[in-house]
Amino acid sequence: MTHMLSDMTVVDISQQLPGPYASALLMQLGAHVIKIEPLRGDPSRTLDRDMYDLVNAGKDIHNIDLKAPAGVVRLHEFVRSADVLIEGFRPGVAARLGAGWPELARLRPRLVYCSVSGTGQSGPYAQTPVHDLNLQAMAGIDPGPGIGVPWVDLGTATTAALSIVAAWHEAGVTGAGMYLDAAMLDTAVTWNRVKASAHGQPQPTYGIFPTADGYEVAIAILEDHIWQRLCVALGWDDWAGNREFAHYADRIAAAPQIQERLVESVSRMGVDDLTRLAQLYDLPLTPAGDKPAATVMTQLEARGMDQDGRRFPLPLSPRTSDRDF
């Protein structure tokens, strides 16, 4: 763990995933995180215990009833010496609990107060309960039958953590706190605008494909020059120099034909042979499903991630200060 934020104290009264993941990232950078949960605990303790343990490991956890006057007094005690507060209630709830921005800012003028909500603190949908699936749909994304990784939750948390660090730095200069309104819908819409979902669009060489030995590989080929390398690797001599498929738009138009041949070629090879072929021809072809566990873990260990994943890797080199380039 780095100690870059060792002077930061965070009080996190949020639950589930977005707020707690934001405070987990801050803790990974050295912040001290005090997590306040209701007497019955964060609901994710029972809804997804593995997620709860991963996101909240190492935090200073206190069970406090914020609906009771004594609980509010305890919260205010923590806030008086805190730098950051993160809350994830629907708009208006924190204020009713004695934990709103105006009240806490009076206690701690330099406090950075971050509200994480589904759609923001104002507007016609402000009080609508939402989860990741709702937010993706509202942003115009078709997630299919399920969302897999809740990227809106995690993306909002990461954006919130970045904004908190910037606001905390500013507070250190000016002595004045700041209110941050982190809306998950904002993240969903922004990310979808940056790279619109291609769900439903035919992708001839982009997907998961079964191998001869019962495993799967992920193939993600978009660029024209890599397409040429794929043709050579798979022995598609008739397509390697074929101008009909030379450009991505041409291949999209012929997606069913190309994908049919790719499925057939991959299904005749084992995952290890395909992996070696990918290395030889420098292709974005990697094991998928159950097969990659050992090889991917080797890569993650080289990056410093522990086996149980209780540390969130951050793009910080431990040797930067040594000038060892």
Protein Blocks (a to p, Z undefined) as FASTA:
>chain_A
ZZklmmbccddfbehjlmmmmmmmmmmnopacdddddfkopfklmmommlmmmmmgoiac
ddddfkbmklmmmmmmmmmmcfbdcdfbdehjlmmnopafklmmmmmmmbccddddfkoj
edjklmpccdfklmmmmnopaebjbnkjafklmmmmmmmmmmmmmmmmmmmmnopacddd
ddfklmmmmmmmmmgcfehiacfkgccdddfkopacddddfbfklmmmmmmmnopaklmm
mmklmpmklmmmmmmmmmmmmmmmmmmpcfklmmmmmmmnopabddehjllmmmmmmmmm
mnopafkopaccddddfklmnopZZ
